[in-house]
């Protein structure tokens, strides 16, 4: 089962794993996505990069018909976050550098508290945290008479220095302080204090004692982490921490057998976020903000060569500045701060490569973008193509389909849609799925109405869509003339012969050699006297043979050989 639901005092929480491709999973989600005895709904998508159209429509309908229920959508993949944003759905991206918390505050210390079952979790967190100039305090319930080997084991797994503490040990950046058995651990005026005061919540060391002392020492520069455990130790300190501005995150109780401590923390209403352990580590890594990665030109060249050998995708001719910017972003998103380590990981981890692949897929579009170009296509190009019994058009680098839909609308208004076929391709498989969904926000429609009229449209632009709740679906007679598919422009094979090819604002990201390769593909893919439309900043200057300028201002060229 990939859809799970849990109820708290006033919140209905739904967790969705997988990509909802099975009808049974979608039915399970729809059964949970109903009004009930709750005022808040928290919906989390762990794996999905895109949502099926019926899920989008159902979600839109739920929002429209339940205005009194506060909805919070959490997503773990950047592409889904971007997709929902384009549809006008606000969501919280739990795997990005920007959160709604007060990240502008510099973190000086992290404190982790847990009891039963937390040892492995502490080890996992510390092993993956990048080295940083912060202090880390760890309080784990342990029997007083038992030796504690956590420090010794931890030092083998972490880049932080694990301090051997005694009373009045100075607190230093980049060090870890572990509460020893039988002692409460406090922080006072820059030193660690160990005391034998009475047990609190049946524990010594007590999470409560450490929390209360750290809030005085660090105020809003403290990040509090609660892991698996039983009981209520530390719970009473949470309102005090919250009032001081400290950030409080907990491990998702669903990850733990010993979950009482986490459930009790969540029920206080003071917790900022709860995460499964991998996302918790990701969040901590971002918050301590290591230096940004530094990538040299020669390193980049060798890296792209190895990437091409390993995966077959060729980024060797991308502009260096663009490639470095996108690689740096993926490294930061995955809390990897050594380029050498990133190269090792990406050649072994296809999911990490997918993150880079998606980052390199540029998706900027709108309906009737550059309306003067569409007006010229309407009045000068399509009127000429009307003489053909069957018209084939290729929208290369189609993004989420708005260009292809715009073309279909032009063809419909001229009266030649019935004998036309639009092939719309993109290298990004998720953007192709988004285009196939053919669902757009009402805001995108409203913003495009002027472009539509400037391109020569005389009707009501919204007539081409089925308006439902806060979204718009392209009408079937438009959509059925568009074939969406994944395709790389680096694939040199000609797969059809077209009368019109549009590839706008794609070539600008390539160097001259790759631009010529793509232009050669377009030349061989065009019918005699076929048309090529490029972006406003692009030209055929480096591939002048075989094309003549048809419309210089709108970057329309005609095949002449």
C-alpha positions in Angstrom: 0.0 0.0 0.0 1.5 3.3 -1.1 -1.0 5.7 0.6 -0.9 6.0 4.3 -3.0 8.2 6.6 -2.6 9.2 10.3 -4.8 11.5 12.4 -3.6 13.8 15.1 -5.7 16.1 17.3 -6.8 18.4 14.4 -4.7 17.3 11.4 -5.3 14.6 8.9 -1.9 13.5 7.5 -1.7 11.6 4.2 1.7 10.2 2.9 2.0 9.1 -0.7 4.8 6.9 -1.9 5.4 6.0 -5.5 4.2 7.9 -8.5 0.5 7.0 -8.4 0.6 5.2 -11.8 -1.8 2.5 -10.5 -5.5 3.1 -10.3 -5.7 1.4 -6.9 -3.2 3.9 -5.4 -5.1 6.8 -6.8 -8.4 5.4 -5.4 -6.8 5.0 -2.0 -5.7 8.7 -2.2 -9.2 9.9 -3.2 -10.7 7.9 -0.4 -8.5 9.8 2.1 -8.9 13.1 0.4 -12.3 13.8 1.8 -13.6 16.3 4.4 -13.8 14.9 7.9 -13.4 15.8 11.6 -10.3 17.8 11.1 -9.4 21.4 10.3 -6.0 20.8 8.7 -4.8 18.4 6.0 -1.2 17.7 5.4 -0.4 15.9 2.2 3.1 14.6 1.5 4.4 13.2 -1.8 7.7 11.4 -1.3 8.5 10.0 -4.7 6.4 11.6 -7.4 8.0 14.0 -9.9 4.7 14.6 -11.7 1.0 13.8 -10.8 -1.5 12.2 -13.1 -4.3 14.5 -14.4 -7.1 13.0 -12.3 -5.1 13.6 -9.1 -4.5 17.2 -10.1 -8.2 17.7 -10.8 -9.3 15.9 -7.6 -6.9 18.0 -5.6 -8.2 21.2 -7.2 -11.8 20.2 -6.5 -11.0 19.4 -2.9 -9.5 22.9 -2.4 -12.4 24.6 -4.1 -15.1 22.7 -2.1 -13.4 22.8 1.3 -12.3 26.4 1.9 -12.3 25.9 5.7 -9.8 23.1 5.7 -6.2 24.4 5.8 -4.2 22.4 3.3 -0.4 21.9 3.4 1.3 20.1 0.6 4.8 18.7 1.1 6.9 17.5 -1.8 10.4 16.0 -1.9 11.2 16.5 -5.6 12.0 19.8 -7.1 10.2 19.1 -10.4 6.9 18.3 -8.7 7.3 21.5 -6.6 7.8 23.5 -9.8 4.8 21.8 -11.5 2.4 22.5 -8.6 3.7 26.1 -8.5 2.9 26.6 -12.2 -0.6 25.2 -11.5 -1.1 27.8 -8.7 -0.8 25.2 -5.9 1.3 26.3 -3.0 3.6 23.6 -1.6 6.5 23.2 0.8 9.6 21.8 -0.9 11.3 19.6 1.7 14.5 19.0 -0.4 15.6 22.4 -1.3 17.8 25.1 0.1 14.9 27.5 0.8 12.5 26.8 3.6 9.8 28.9 5.2 11.7 29.0 8.5 13.9 31.8 9.5 17.0 30.5 7.6 18.6 34.0 7.5 19.6 33.4 11.1 23.1 31.8 11.5 23.0 28.4 13.3 25.6 28.2 16.0 24.6 24.9 17.6 22.6 21.7 17.1 21.2 19.6 20.0 20.0 16.1 19.4 17.9 14.2 22.0 16.5 10.7 22.0 16.1 7.5 24.0 15.2 4.0 22.9 16.2 3.3 19.3 18.0 6.6 18.8 21.6 5.3 18.7 21.5 4.2 15.1 19.7 7.4 14.1 22.4 9.6 15.8 25.1 7.6 14.0 23.4 8.0 10.7 22.9 11.8 11.1 26.4 12.4 12.2 28.0 10.3 9.5 26.4 12.4 6.8 26.7 15.9 8.3 29.3 18.0 6.4 32.0 19.5 8.6 31.0 22.9 9.8 32.0 25.5 12.5 29.1 24.7 14.8 28.8 22.9 18.1 26.7 19.8 18.5 25.3 18.5 21.7 23.9 14.9 22.0 21.8 13.6 24.9 20.8 9.9 24.8 19.1 8.1 27.6 21.5 5.4 28.9 21.8 3.5 32.2 24.1 5.1 34.7 26.1 2.0 35.3 26.6 1.2 31.6 29.7 2.4 29.8 29.0 4.7 26.9 31.0 4.0 23.7 29.1 6.4 21.5 31.9 8.9 21.4 34.5 6.4 20.4 32.3 4.9 17.7 31.1 8.3 16.5 34.6 9.7 16.0 35.2 7.0 13.3 32.1 8.1 11.4 32.1 11.9 11.6 34.3 14.8 10.4 33.5 16.7 13.6 35.8 16.4 16.6 34.2 14.4 19.4 35.3 16.1 22.6 36.3 14.2 25.8 34.3 16.1 28.2 34.5 16.9 31.9 33.0 19.7 34.0 33.9 23.1 32.5 35.2 21.8 29.2 35.3 24.8 26.8 32.8 24.7 24.0 34.5 25.0 20.6 33.1 25.2 17.0 33.3 22.0 15.0 33.1 19.8 18.1 30.6 17.3 19.4 29.6 17.0 23.1 28.0 13.8 24.4 26.2 13.7 27.8 28.0 11.0 29.8 26.0 8.4 31.8 24.9 9.6 35.3 25.4 13.3 34.6 23.2 16.1 33.4 24.9 18.2 30.6 24.4 22.0 30.5 26.0 24.8 28.6 26.9 28.0 30.6 29.0 30.9 29.4 30.8 29.0 26.8 31.7 25.9 28.8 30.1 22.5 29.4 28.8 21.9 32.9 28.2 18.3 34.2 26.0 18.0 37.3 24.7 15.2 39.5 21.4 16.9 40.2 18.2 14.8 40.7 16.9 12.9 37.7 14.3 14.6 35.6 11.7 12.6 33.8 13.4 9.5 35.4 16.5 10.3 33.4 20.1 11.4 34.0 21.3 12.7 31.6 18.0 14.5 30.9 17.1 15.9 27.5 15.0 18.5 29.4 18.0 19.9 31.4 20.2 20.2 28.3 17.4 21.9 26.3 16.7 24.5 29.0 20.4 25.4 29.3 21.0 25.7 25.6 18.1 28.0 25.0 19.8 30.5 27.3 23.1 30.1 25.7 22.1 30.1 22.0 18.5 31.6 21.8 17.4 31.7 18.1 20.8 30.3 16.8 19.9 26.9 18.1 18.5 24.0 16.1 16.7 21.3 18.1 16.4 17.7 16.8 14.3 15.0 18.5 14.8 11.4 17.6 13.1 8.1 18.5 12.2 7.4 22.2 9.6 6.8 24.8 8.3 9.2 27.5 8.2 12.9 27.7 11.8 14.0 28.5 12.4 17.4 26.9 8.8 18.0 25.9 8.2 20.7 28.6 11.2 22.7 27.2 9.8 23.0 23.7 7.5 26.0 24.3 10.5 27.8 25.9 12.7 26.9 22.9 10.0 28.1 20.5 9.6 31.4 22.3 13.3 32.0 22.0 13.2 31.5 18.3 15.0 28.1 18.2 14.0 25.8 15.3 12.5 22.5 16.3 12.4 19.5 14.0 11.6 15.9 14.8 12.1 12.6 13.1 8.8 11.3 11.5 7.2 9.0 14.2 6.4 6.5 11.4 10.1 5.7 11.2 10.3 4.5 14.8 9.1 1.7 16.9 9.7 3.9 20.0 7.6 6.9 18.9 6.0 8.2 22.1 8.6 11.0 22.5 8.0 12.2 18.9 4.2 12.0 19.1 4.2 14.0 22.4 6.5 16.6 20.8 4.3 17.0 17.7 1.2 17.4 19.8 2.7 20.5 21.5 2.2 22.4 18.3 5.8 23.8 18.6 7.5 21.6 16.0 8.5 23.4 12.7 9.0 20.2 10.6 9.0 16.5 10.9 11.1 14.5 8.4 12.0 10.9 7.6 15.6 10.5 8.5 17.2 11.1 5.0 15.3 14.4 4.7 16.2 15.3 8.2 19.9 14.9 7.4 19.4 16.9 4.2 17.8 19.8 6.2 20.5 19.9 8.8 23.2 19.9 6.1 21.6 22.9 4.5 21.1 24.8 7.7 24.8 24.7 8.7 25.7 26.2 5.3 29.2 24.9 4.3 31.1 26.8 1.6 29.8 26.6 -2.0 31.5 24.1 -4.3 34.4 25.4 -6.5 34.6 23.8 -10.0 37.5 24.5 -12.4 37.3 24.5 -16.2 39.5 21.5 -16.6 37.7 19.6 -13.8 34.4 20.3 -15.6 35.7 19.1 -19.0 36.9 15.8 -17.6 33.7 15.4 -15.6 31.4 15.9 -18.6 33.5 13.4 -20.6 33.0 10.8 -17.9 29.3 11.6 -17.7 28.9 11.1 -21.4 30.8 7.8 -21.3 28.7 6.5 -18.4 25.2 7.7 -19.3 25.3 8.6 -23.0 24.0 12.2 -22.4 26.3 14.8 -24.0 26.7 18.0 -22.0 30.3 18.6 -23.3 29.3 21.4 -25.5 27.1 23.3 -23.0 28.4 26.7 -22.1 30.8 26.3 -19.1 29.2 29.0 -17.0 25.8 27.4 -17.4 27.0 23.9 -16.7 28.9 25.0 -13.5 25.9 26.9 -12.2 23.6 23.9 -12.7 26.1 21.4 -11.2 26.7 23.6 -8.2 22.9 23.8 -7.6 22.5 20.0 -7.7 25.5 19.6 -5.3 24.0 22.1 -2.9 20.6 20.5 -3.1 22.1 17.1 -2.3 24.4 18.5 0.5 27.5 17.4 -1.4 30.3 20.0 -1.1 33.3 18.3 -2.7 33.2 18.2 -6.5 35.4 15.2 -6.4 33.0 13.4 -4.2 30.1 14.5 -6.3 31.8 13.0 -9.4 32.3 9.7 -7.6 28.7 9.5 -6.5 27.0 10.6 -9.7 28.7 8.0 -11.8 27.3 5.3 -9.4 23.9 6.8 -8.5 21.5 7.1 -11.4 19.0 9.0 -9.2 21.7 11.7 -8.6 22.3 11.9 -12.3 18.6 12.3 -12.9 18.7 15.4 -10.6 21.5 16.9 -12.8 19.6 15.9 -15.9 16.5 17.7 -14.8 18.5 20.7 -13.7 20.0 20.9 -17.2 16.5 20.7 -18.9 15.5 24.4 -19.4 11.8 24.8 -19.3 10.6 28.4 -19.8 7.5 28.9 -21.9 4.1 30.5 -22.2 1.2 30.5 -24.6 1.9 32.6 -27.7 5.3 33.6 -26.4 6.6 36.4 -28.7 3.2 37.0 -30.3 4.6 38.8 -33.3 6.3 35.6 -34.3 3.0 33.7 -34.1 1.3 36.4 -36.1 3.8 36.0 -38.9 3.4 32.2 -38.7 -0.4 32.7 -38.9 -0.4 35.1 -41.9 2.7 34.1 -43.9 3.7 30.5 -43.1 0.5 28.6 -42.4 -1.3 30.2 -45.3 1.4 28.8 -47.6 1.3 25.3 -45.9 -2.5 25.2 -46.5 -1.7 24.1 -50.0 -0.3 20.7 -48.7 -2.8 17.8 -48.2 -1.2 16.9 -44.9 0.9 19.2 -42.7 3.6 18.0 -40.2 5.0 20.4 -37.6 7.7 19.7 -35.0 7.9 21.7 -31.8 11.4 20.8 -30.6 12.1 21.5 -26.9 8.4 21.8 -26.3 8.6 22.2 -22.5 5.2 21.8 -20.9 3.3 22.0 -24.2 2.2 25.7 -24.3 3.9 26.3 -27.7 2.4 23.2 -29.2 -1.1 24.1 -28.0 -0.6 27.6 -29.4 0.2 26.2 -32.8 -2.8 23.9 -32.7 -5.1 26.9 -31.9 -3.6 28.8 -34.9 -4.3 25.8 -37.1 -7.8 25.4 -35.8 -8.6 29.1 -36.4 -7.3 28.9 -40.0 -9.3 25.8 -40.6 -6.5 23.3 -41.3 -6.1 21.6 -37.9 -7.9 18.5 -39.2 -5.1 17.8 -41.7 -2.3 18.7 -39.4 -0.1 16.7 -37.0 2.1 18.4 -34.4 5.0 16.4 -33.0 6.1 18.0 -29.7 9.4 16.7 -28.1 11.5 17.4 -25.1 14.5 15.7 -23.5 12.9 15.9 -20.1 10.5 13.0 -19.6 8.6 14.7 -16.7 8.0 17.9 -18.7 6.6 15.6 -21.4 4.2 14.1 -18.9 3.2 17.5 -17.8 2.5 18.5 -21.4 0.4 15.3 -21.8 -1.6 16.2 -18.7 -2.6 19.4 -20.6 -3.6 21.1 -17.3 -2.7 24.8 -16.8 -3.5 27.4 -14.1 -6.1 30.0 -14.8 -3.4 32.6 -14.1 -1.3 31.4 -17.0 -4.4 31.6 -19.2 -5.2 35.2 -18.1 -1.6 36.3 -18.6 -1.6 34.8 -22.2 -4.9 36.4 -23.4 -3.1 39.5 -24.6 -0.5 37.5 -26.4 -3.2 35.5 -28.1 -4.9 38.6 -29.4 -1.6 40.1 -30.5 -0.9 36.9 -32.5 -4.1 37.5 -34.5 -6.6 35.6 -32.4 -10.2 37.0 -32.5 -12.1 34.6 -30.3 -12.2 34.1 -26.5 -8.9 32.4 -25.6 -10.5 30.5 -22.8 -12.9 28.8 -25.3 -10.1 26.4 -26.1 -10.1 25.0 -22.5 -12.4 23.2 -20.1 -12.4 25.4 -17.0 -12.9 23.5 -13.8 -12.3 24.9 -10.3 -8.9 26.7 -10.4 -7.5 24.9 -13.5 -8.0 24.7 -17.2 -7.7 21.6 -19.4 -7.0 21.8 -23.2 -10.1 20.7 -25.1 -9.8 17.2 -26.8 -10.1 18.4 -30.4 -6.9 20.5 -29.8 -5.0 17.9 -27.8 -5.7 15.0 -30.2 -3.7 16.7 -32.9 -0.5 16.8 -30.7 1.8 13.9 -30.2 4.1 14.4 -27.2 7.3 12.3 -26.8 10.7 12.3 -25.2 13.6 13.1 -27.7 17.1 14.4 -27.5 18.3 16.9 -30.1 21.7 15.2 -29.9 20.2 12.2 -31.6 21.3 12.8 -35.1 18.7 10.5 -36.7 15.9 12.0 -38.8 12.5 10.5 -37.7 10.2 12.4 -40.0 10.0 15.1 -42.7 8.4 18.3 -41.5 6.9 21.4 -43.2 7.6 23.6 -40.1 10.0 23.2 -37.2 10.1 25.5 -34.1 13.0 25.3 -31.8 13.1 28.5 -29.8 15.5 29.5 -27.0 17.3 26.2 -26.9 20.4 26.7 -29.1 21.5 29.6 -26.9 22.6 27.0 -24.2 24.9 25.2 -26.7 28.3 26.0 -28.1 28.8 26.6 -31.8 29.7 23.0 -32.6 26.6 21.6 -31.0 24.4 24.4 -32.6 25.7 23.3 -36.0 24.9 19.6 -35.2 21.3 20.5 -34.3 20.9 22.8 -37.3 22.1 20.0 -39.5 19.4 17.7 -38.0 16.7 20.3 -38.6 17.9 20.8 -42.2 17.7 17.1 -42.9 14.3 16.9 -41.2 12.7 19.7 -43.2 10.6 19.2 -46.4 11.8 21.1 -49.4 10.8 24.8 -48.8 10.1 24.0 -45.2 10.4 26.6 -42.5 12.5 26.8 -39.3 11.7 29.2 -36.5 14.4 30.0 -33.9 14.4 32.1 -30.7 14.8 35.9 -30.7 18.5 35.6 -29.6 19.4 32.8 -32.0 20.6 32.7 -35.6 22.0 30.4 -38.3 25.2 32.5 -38.6 27.4 29.4 -38.0 25.3 27.3 -40.4 24.5 29.5 -43.3 24.3 26.9 -46.0 20.8 25.7 -47.1 18.7 28.3 -45.4 17.6 31.7 -46.5 16.1 34.4 -44.2 12.3 34.5 -44.6 11.6 37.0 -41.8 14.6 38.5 -40.1 12.8 40.1 -37.2 11.0 37.0 -36.1 13.9 34.6 -36.8 12.1 32.5 -39.5 14.2 30.8 -42.1 13.3 28.8 -45.2 15.1 25.7 -46.6 16.2 26.4 -50.1 18.3 23.4 -51.1 
